Amino acid sequence: MIRALGAQTDAVIGFFGDRAAEWIERLGSVPVVELDPTGDPLRAAVLLDHSDAVEALAEHLAGAGVRHPMVVDVSQDGRPSRRAELLIRAFAAHGLEASVVRAEGATAQAAADATERIIARPRVADAIVAFNDLCALGVLSACRRAGVDVPGDVRVVGIDGLSIGRLLAPTLTTLAVDLDELARHALDLAVAMIAGEVPPGGPDVHRTVRHQLVLRESA
């Protein structure tokens, strides 16, 4: 299927996860733009940089009196994801020891199940950072069912900045990425590769989009 796709398209833009090498090998000479690669980029790539936003979040939560932050994480191999590792380090720099609870998938239901385990623990979390905004929906749902007030009892934060976060009650604090900027970089790279103006890989065809902390009612 992947080879057939390569024969019918001028370029491929996408998130390939841990199968990037396999996909790119099968696509052959077709220009590829990786979105948020999980390792070192193999071809042209748009990288997502969470570091400044994560640091701003840790500073904000520490200043608000948070002492027991938790991360609802999603990873394929059981180890903390890059997002979780960044959060752990940022919280530690502010004297906070963050715990990680693994969700079984990047879905609202999986995150809700993980949040129920957090709520059942003797040590009560006063902030939960979800792997993404979709997972944050599950966190909010589990808190609501358990009678846990957000943000009174626990502050909840998502990542990615999906527009639905503005419609929730409470509205969702998030580390937002500019999706328009991401799309613009990806399309510019793809068009330039098709035209032969840039190489298929290397630092010259890497672009970076930075997340920003967007404070709303949930935190």
C-alpha positions as CSV (number, residue, x, y, z in Angstrom):
1,M,0.0,0.0,0.0
2,I,2.8,2.4,0.9
3,R,4.6,1.8,-2.4
4,A,1.4,2.2,-4.3
5,L,0.9,5.6,-2.5
6,G,4.3,6.7,-3.5
7,A,3.6,5.9,-7.1
8,Q,0.5,8.1,-7.1
9,T,1.7,11.2,-5.2
10,D,4.2,14.0,-5.6
11,A,5.1,14.2,-1.9
12,V,4.0,12.8,1.4
13,I,3.6,14.8,4.6
14,G,2.8,13.1,7.9
15,F,3.6,11.8,11.3
16,F,5.2,8.3,11.0
17,G,6.1,7.6,14.6
18,D,8.4,4.6,15.2
19,R,7.9,3.3,11.7
20,A,9.4,6.3,9.9
21,A,12.4,4.4,8.5
22,E,10.1,1.7,7.1
23,W,7.7,4.1,5.5
24,I,10.5,6.3,4.0
25,E,12.3,3.3,2.6
26,R,9.2,2.1,0.9
27,L,8.4,5.5,-0.5
28,G,11.7,5.5,-2.3
29,S,12.5,8.8,-4.0
30,V,9.2,10.5,-3.2
31,P,9.8,13.7,-1.2
32,V,8.8,13.2,2.4
33,V,8.2,15.8,5.2
34,E,8.1,14.3,8.7
35,L,6.0,16.0,11.3
36,D,7.3,15.9,14.9
37,P,9.7,12.9,14.2
38,T,10.2,10.6,17.3
39,G,13.9,10.4,16.6
40,D,16.5,12.2,14.5
41,P,14.8,13.3,11.2
42,L,15.5,11.0,8.3
43,R,14.2,13.4,5.7
44,A,12.8,17.0,5.6
45,A,11.0,17.6,8.9
46,V,9.0,20.1,10.9
47,L,10.1,19.8,14.5
48,L,7.9,20.7,17.5
49,D,9.8,22.4,20.4
50,H,7.9,22.2,23.7
51,S,10.8,23.4,25.9
52,D,9.9,27.0,26.4
53,A,6.2,26.3,27.0
54,V,7.0,23.5,29.4
55,E,9.3,25.7,31.4
56,A,6.6,28.4,31.5
57,L,4.0,25.9,32.7
58,A,6.3,24.6,35.4
59,E,7.0,28.1,36.6
60,H,3.3,29.0,36.6
61,L,2.2,25.9,38.5
62,A,4.9,26.1,41.1
63,G,4.0,29.8,41.6
64,A,0.4,28.8,42.0
65,G,1.3,26.5,44.9
66,V,1.3,23.1,43.1
67,R,3.3,20.5,45.0
68,H,2.3,17.1,43.5
69,P,2.1,17.3,39.7
70,M,1.3,14.2,37.7
71,V,1.7,13.5,34.0
72,V,-0.7,11.2,32.1
73,D,1.6,9.9,29.5
74,V,1.4,7.8,26.3
75,S,4.3,5.8,25.0
76,Q,4.8,2.7,22.9
77,D,7.7,1.1,24.8
78,G,6.7,1.7,28.4
79,R,9.4,4.4,28.9
80,P,8.4,8.1,29.4
81,S,7.7,9.9,26.2
82,R,9.8,13.0,25.2
83,R,6.9,15.2,26.4
84,A,6.9,13.5,29.8
85,E,10.7,13.7,30.2
86,L,10.6,17.4,29.5
87,L,7.9,17.9,32.0
88,I,9.7,15.9,34.7
89,R,12.9,17.9,34.2
90,A,11.1,21.3,34.2
91,F,9.1,20.4,37.4
92,A,12.3,19.2,39.1
93,A,14.0,22.5,38.3
94,H,11.3,24.1,40.4
95,G,11.7,21.7,43.2
96,L,8.6,19.5,42.2
97,E,8.8,15.8,41.8
98,A,6.4,14.8,39.1
99,S,4.9,11.3,38.9
100,V,4.0,9.6,35.6
101,V,0.9,7.5,35.0
102,R,0.8,5.7,31.7
103,A,-2.4,5.7,29.7
104,E,-3.1,2.7,27.4
105,G,-3.5,5.0,24.4
106,A,-3.8,8.6,23.3
107,T,-7.5,8.7,23.7
108,A,-9.9,10.4,26.1
109,Q,-11.1,7.1,27.5
110,A,-7.6,5.8,28.1
111,A,-6.7,9.0,29.9
112,A,-9.9,8.9,31.9
113,D,-9.0,5.4,33.1
114,A,-5.5,6.6,34.1
115,T,-7.0,9.6,35.9
116,E,-9.3,7.2,37.9
117,R,-6.1,5.5,39.1
118,I,-4.6,8.8,40.1
119,I,-7.6,9.8,42.0
120,A,-7.6,6.5,43.9
121,R,-4.1,7.0,45.2
122,P,-3.5,8.1,48.8
123,R,-1.2,11.0,47.7
124,V,-3.5,13.4,46.0
125,A,-2.3,15.1,42.8
126,D,-2.9,18.9,42.6
127,A,-2.0,19.2,38.9
128,I,-2.4,16.8,36.0
129,V,-0.7,17.4,32.7
130,A,-2.2,15.2,29.9
131,F,-0.2,13.9,26.9
132,N,-2.4,15.9,24.6
133,D,-5.7,17.9,24.6
134,L,-7.7,14.8,23.7
135,C,-6.3,13.0,26.8
136,A,-7.1,16.2,28.8
137,L,-10.8,15.7,27.9
138,G,-10.6,12.3,29.6
139,V,-8.9,13.8,32.6
140,L,-11.6,16.4,33.0
141,S,-14.4,13.8,32.6
142,A,-12.9,11.5,35.2
143,C,-12.5,14.4,37.6
144,R,-16.1,15.5,37.1
145,R,-17.4,12.0,37.7
146,A,-15.4,11.7,40.9
147,G,-16.4,15.0,42.3
148,V,-12.9,16.5,42.0
149,D,-13.1,20.2,41.3
150,V,-11.0,21.7,38.5
151,P,-9.1,23.9,39.2
152,G,-10.0,24.0,42.9
153,D,-8.7,20.6,43.8
154,V,-6.6,19.8,40.8
155,R,-5.4,21.9,37.8
156,V,-5.6,20.2,34.4
157,V,-3.4,21.0,31.4
158,G,-3.4,19.6,27.8
159,I,-0.9,19.9,25.0
160,D,-1.4,20.8,21.3
161,G,-3.9,23.7,21.5
162,L,-7.0,22.1,19.8
163,S,-9.8,24.7,19.4
164,I,-12.2,22.5,21.3
165,G,-10.3,23.5,24.5
166,R,-12.0,26.9,24.3
167,L,-15.4,25.4,24.5
168,L,-15.0,23.1,27.5
169,A,-16.2,24.0,31.0
170,P,-13.7,24.8,32.5
171,T,-11.9,26.0,29.4
172,L,-8.6,24.1,28.9
173,T,-5.2,25.4,29.7
174,T,-2.8,24.0,27.1
175,L,0.6,24.1,25.5
176,A,-0.5,25.2,22.0
177,V,1.2,24.8,18.7
178,D,0.4,27.1,15.8
179,L,-1.1,24.6,13.3
180,D,-1.1,27.2,10.5
181,E,2.6,27.7,10.9
182,L,3.3,24.0,11.0
183,A,1.3,23.4,7.8
184,R,2.9,26.3,6.1
185,H,6.4,25.0,6.8
186,A,5.5,21.5,5.7
187,L,3.9,22.6,2.4
188,D,6.8,25.0,1.7
189,L,9.3,22.2,2.1
190,A,7.3,19.7,0.0
191,V,6.9,22.2,-2.8
192,A,10.6,23.1,-2.7
193,M,11.6,19.5,-2.8
194,I,9.3,18.7,-5.8
195,A,10.9,21.7,-7.6
196,G,14.4,20.4,-6.8
197,E,15.3,23.6,-4.9
198,V,16.3,21.9,-1.6
199,P,17.8,18.5,-0.7
200,P,15.5,15.7,0.6
201,G,17.2,15.6,4.0
202,G,19.6,17.3,6.3
203,P,19.6,20.4,8.6
204,D,18.8,22.8,5.7
205,V,15.3,21.2,5.4
206,H,14.4,21.2,9.1
207,R,12.0,23.7,10.5
208,T,10.9,24.3,14.1
209,V,7.5,25.4,15.5
210,R,7.4,26.2,19.2
211,H,4.6,25.6,21.6
212,Q,3.2,28.4,23.8
213,L,1.5,28.3,27.2
214,V,-2.1,29.4,26.9
215,L,-3.7,29.9,30.3
216,R,-7.4,29.3,30.7
217,E,-9.7,28.3,33.5
218,S,-8.6,24.7,34.1
219,A,-5.2,25.8,35.5
